[in-house]
Amino acid sequence: MKPKDRTAHNGRHSAEFQPYGTVVHRAISLDDRVRSSACERLNQILADTITLRDMYKKHHWQVSGPAFYQLHLLFDKHFGEQSELVDELAERIQTLGGVAIAMAHDVAETTHIERPPRGRENPNTQLFRLLQAHEQIIAETREAAEWAAKAGDHGTNDLLISNVLRTNEFQVWFITEQLASAGVEGRESEEAAEMAASGHRRVHNA
């Protein structure tokens, strides 16, 4: 698909070189339709990964309580690892000839991860939110990786399995053990997470 300039609705010429959602030709022996579908799936995972990355930084700044020091360091470590995934996902999209989502408002419109409140939450609620976000990304990644394997897009499959999936599973292990050390696990964590989410929805709907 040949890139082309578009004219903005207000009549001014747009400097946009390639519209979002399109792909340009890449000599990588993959059909345009495969590359386009791969970019769409990867952009969803990218938007959710950017959101999770930023959630880690929010919690890094706002964490409090007896476990402050260890969580402060853990959140920042995971933030750095998620930042690496953001670059890898965006670069894969560009490699496929697509356009990687980038700006905060576009990410906010695209992500499937629920927005946390601006204020500071208690550490357990922070951890629950992170687990929910990880689970969302892991589910999307497994589905996209399976699709990529069937479509013959082995580069995308390798990135998703070797990097995205393994990193998120590893971080889930750390977060889960942190909750267990605080005496919170299993069904109790699920119920607390749902209560936190419901409370946030009530605030926004008020």
Secondary structure, 3 states (H helix, E strand, C coil): CCCCCCECCCCCECCCCCCCCCCCCCCCCCCHHHHHHHHHHHHHHHHHHHHHHHHHHHHHHHCCCCCHHHHHHHHHHHHHHHHHHHHHHHHHHHHCCCCCCCCHHHHHHHCCCCCCCCCCCCHHHHHHHHHHHHHHHHHHHHHHHHHHHHHCCHHHHHHHHHHHHHHHHHHHHHHHHHHHHCCCCCHHHHHHHHHHHHHHHHHHHC
